[in-house]
Amino acid sequence: MEWGTVASVIAGGLIGLSGDTIGRIGARRQARRARQEALEDAETARQHAIEDEGRKARQDRQRHAVEKILGAYLEHPILLVGQKHEDTVRSATDIYRVLAFEQSFLLDDDLRHRIVEISDLLDLAVADAVPGYSLPEVAFLSRSETRMLMGAWSRGSELPDSIKSWHDIRQLRPQIAAQWQQTLRDRGLSISLPPLSIY
């Protein structure tokens, strides 16, 4: 056998061996990359599942808030006539508490602002601070407005304009806020009423 043939056989073997080794290294890299991608995909799926659970939990909590808000008017009735003033104040205060708390869980900004506005006006009516309207009138109109808003939201409709009488009360809001702010100053308090937009 000639040295050239031996060298060719050895060189061929080394080339085959190195090709096999390179192939194995490449396969390992591909397997490592595939494992990494699988881990990343699993992490992404886990994050999506957590987000979906969070979104579902927020939506469930929102539905519960809507039920509580609507239920507040049923659990704490306010009559336009024939109800003792103390009972009206108690019912209106209880309704205010529910609305003021549950509005925090409403995901729709417009709906939340409208409910905050209703709760604010109801609270001010308890303090007899809505000029031209009695507490039973404000509470009765707030119930109609709330039911209309919640009905539209439940159907997925755009929130409608306010009913006429509630619209008139809403127009008084700047005047009511200014009078209430003055009342607070007259009593020696220096706090300012927060704007509705912060809710």
N, C-alpha and C positions, 0 to 999 in steps of 0.2 A: 504494500500500500504506500502510496506516495504521501509526502508531507502535505502537499496541496489538497489532496482528497481528505486527509485527516482534518486539516484546518477548516475545510469547507463543511465537513460534517459537524465539527465542534461549533463553528460559527452559526450554522443552521440551527443546531440545538439551542445555542445561547439566544439566538433571535426568537426561536419558538418559545423558549422559557421566558424571555423578557416580555414577549407579546402576551403570554399567558398571565404573567405577573401584572402587567399593565392592565390587562382586561379585568383581572380580579380587583385591582385597586379602583378602576373605573366603576366596576359593579358595586363595590363597597361605598364609593362616593354617591352613586345613584341611590343606593339603599338608604344611606344616611340622609340625603336630600329628601327622599320620599318620606322617611320617618319624620323629618322636621316639618315638611309640608302637612303631613297627617296631623302632627301635634298642633300646628298653627290652625289648621281647619277645625280641629276639635275645640281649641280655645275660642275661635271665632263663633262656632256653634254654641258653645257654653255662654259666651257673652250675649249672643242674640237671644238665647233662652232666658237669661236673667233679665234682659231688657223687655222681652215679651211678658214675662211674669210681672215685672214692675209696671208696665203699661196696663196689663190686665188688672192688677191690684188697684192702680189709680182710677181706672174706669169703673171698677166695682165700687170703690169708695165714693166716686162721684154719683153713681146711681143711688147709693145709700143716702148721700147728702140730699139729693133731689126728693127722695121719699120722706126724709125727716123734715125738710122745708115744707112740703105739701101737707104732711101730717100735723105740723105745728098748728096750722089753722083749724084742723079738725079737733085736735086735742084741747085747744084753748080757744073756744068760740068767743066771738065778739058780736054782739047784737047792736044794730043801729039804734034801737029804742028798747026800753024796758029792762035794761041791765044796770045793776048797781055800779056806780062809778068805780068803787074799789075792785069789783070783779073785772071791769073793763081794763083797769090799770094792770091788774095781775095777769090777765090773759095777754095783753099787748106786750108786757115785759117778758113773759115767757116766750112769746113768738119772736120777739127781738133777739133774745138769747140764742134761740135755735138758728135763726137766719144769720146772725153775726158770726156764729161758730161754723156752721155748715158751709157758708159761702167760700171758706178757705179751700174746700175740696172740689170746687167747680173748676173744671179745666178750661172751659170756654171763657175767655177774658170779658167779652161783652156781657154774657149772662152774669158772671160774677159781679161786674160793676153795677149792673142793674139791681141785683139782689142786695148788694152793699148799700146802694142808694135807698132802697125800700127799707132796709133795717135802720139806716140813719134817720130817715124821716119818721119812722114809727117810734124810735127812741125819742126824737124831738117832740113828737106829738104827746108822748107820755108826760113830758115836761111842759105841756101846753104852749109849745113854741112854734106852732104852725098857724100863722095868722089866717083867720077866716074859716078854719076847719076844726071841728071837734075831734077828740081822740077816736070815738067810734067811727066817724067818717073816714079819717085817715086809715084806720085799721081795716075797715070794710073795703075801701078802695085798694089798699095794699094787697089784700087777699085776691081781689079780682085781677090785679096786675100780675101778681106772682103766678097764679094759675094759668094765665094767658102765656106768660113767658115760659113756664115749665112745660106746658102743652106743646108749644112750638119747638122747644129744644128736644122733647121726647120724639117728636115726629121728624126731626132733622130739618125742620124749616128754618128760614131766616127769622131772627127775632123781630117781632112786629113793633110798630110804633105804639106808644102808650095809649091806653084808653083816655078819652077826653078829660075827665075829671082828674085822673092821675097826672096827665100831662100838665094841667093847670097847677097842681101842687109842685111838680118838678120845676116849673118856671119860677116858683117862689124860693127855690133852694139858695141862691146867692143872698137874698134878703134874710132868709131864716138863719143862714150861717153868720151873717154880719151881726144880726140881733143877738144870737147866742154867744158870739165872741164878745160882744159888749157886755152881756150879762155876766160872763166869766170875769171880765176885767172889773166890773162893778163890785164883784165879790172878792176882789183882791188877787185873782189868779192871773198868771201871765202866760199860760199855755196857749198855743194856737191849734185850731182844729186842723187835722191833716186833710189834704185834698183827697177827693174820691179816687184820683188816678193812682194812688199808692197801693190800692187793694188789688 
